[in-house]
């Protein structure tokens, strides 16, 4: 096991501080409205420290997106693994957790509005697949293996569900009543999955 030096620990702390500060600022005002000068000033670090950790503001933004995605995936995973009499219920709980997270105005701004443009379509798709697709594909495979869904390849269904959930997230985030919109979307997803039951 590699031992961390004091320099390594300081560097990691600086990186984490930059991500935390940038996340707050990006969630409040959006990617375009926040400059690197404000980030370093608020974080209490030098511009050199920022560029030692990140190539540019877009790379820092990508780290913020990954931090948010990691948190959401942990919450969704917990929901998916709760015991339930109906195996499909876990997937619906996971969908509800994801949609509820996206109803948060800061997460909506970063993940749904700014990330596709700020990161570019290729990087955005890569992150979307890394954090969402694998989780959904595993859930679908488990449902098929448990006999809850008709036998089918998991990959295409997972992609369809990911697309549906991303659109549902935009619908929920734009709604005047995100709680009701989340309920509607989870119910619609449940009806879709009912059509795929064994």
N, C-alpha and C positions, 0 to 999 in steps of 0.2 A: 504494500500500500504506500502510495506516495505521500510524503509529509508536506503539509502546507507551510510555507514560510510566512513571516509577518507581511511581507510585500504581497504575497498571493492573497492573504486574508483581506488586506486593505483594498486591493484591486477588486476583489469580489464584492466587498462592501460598497465600494464606489459604484460599481456596475449596478448593484441592486438599488442603491439610492437614486441613480439616474433613471432607472426603469420606473421606480415608484413615483418620483416627481413627474416624469414625463407622462405617466399614465393619468395622474390627476389632472394635469394641464390638458392633455389630449381629450380626456373625457369631458372636461368642462367646456372647452372652446373648439376642439377639432384640430386635426393635423395641420391644416394650412394656416391657422391663426396663431400657432405657437412657434416661436423662433428658438434656435439653439441658445441664443444669449439668455433668454428668459429661463430656459431649462437649467443651464449651468449656474446662473445666479440663484435660482430657487433651491437648487441642490447643494449650493455652497461648494462647488468644485470649479476647477479651471476648464477652459475650452479644450486645453490639451488633454485633460483627464477624459473628457467626453470622447475626443477623437482617438484616444488610446483604446477605449472600449468599443466604439462604434465607428464605422466608416463614415456615416452621415446620419442625418435626421431620419431618413427612411429606414435605415437599419435599426436604429433605436426604436422607431415605431413598430417595426417587425417584432422586436423583443417584447414590446408592450402587448402586442396582439397575442404572441405566444404565451405570455403570462396569464392573460385573460382566458385564453383557450384551455390552458392547463387547469385553471381553477374550475371552469365549467365542466371539463371532462371528469374531474374528480367527483364533482357533485352528481353528474349524470351516472357515472359508474356506481356510486353508492345507491342511487335510485334503482338502477338496473339489477343490482344484486340483492335487494330486499326480497325476502321470501314472499311468494304469492301463490294462491291456489291456481290462478290463471297465468300461465307463463307470458302471455301477451301484455299483461298488466305492467310488468317491469319495463317493457319498451315504452308504454304510454306514460309511465311515471318519469322515465328518462326524458321523453319529449317535453313533458310539462316543465321539468327543471330547466331544460335548455330554453324553452320559450319564455319562461318567467325571467331568466337571466337577461335575455335580449330585450325585455320590456324596460329594463333599467336604462334611462336616457344616456348615461355615459357609455355603457356597453353598446347600445344601439349606435351611438356616434362613431365609436372606434371600430367595432366589428362589421356593422352592416352598412354604414355610410362611407367612412373614410378608407377602410382597409382595401377594398377592391381597387380604388384609384391610386392610393398612396403606395401600395406595394406592387401594383401592376397585376395583370390577370394571371400570369404564370405563377408568381410567388403566392398570390392569394389562393389560387387553386391548390397549390402544393400544401399550404397550411390547412385549408379546408379539408382536404383529403387526409392529411396526417392526423388531425385531431377529431374529425367527425366520421369520416368514412370507415376507418378501421373499427371504431366502436360500434357503429351500426351494423357493419358486416358480421362482427362477432355475435351481436345480439340476434341477427337474422339466422345465422348458422345454428345458434343454440335453439331457436324456436323451431327450425326445421328438424333438427336432431331430436328434439323432445316430442315431435309429432304435432306441435301446435299449429304449424303452417304446412301447406302441401309441399312435398319434396320439390325443390328447385335450386338453381345456383344462387348462392348468396350475393355475389358481386353485383349483378344487375339490379336486383331488388334494393340492395343497400344504396346504390347510386340514386335510384328513383326516390327512396325515402329521404336521402340527404337533400336532394333538390326540393322536395316537398317541405321539409323542415326549414330550409333556408328561406323559402318563400313565406312560410307560415311565420317565421321570425320577423320578417319585414312587415307582414300584415299586423302582427301583435304590436310591434314597436310604433307603427303609425296610427294605431287605434286610440280613440279617446277613452276607451275602457279596456286597458290591456288584460285585466283579469278575465273579463267576459270573452275577449278575443282568444285568450289562451284556452279557455274551456271549450270554445267552439272548435278550435284547431285540433285539440286533443280528441274531442269526440269524432271529428271528421276522420282523423287518422285511425281511430278505433274502428270506424265503419269500413275504411279501406282494408285494414288488416282482417276484419271479419270475413271479407270476401276471399281471403287467401288461406283461411283455416282449413285444416285437414277434414 
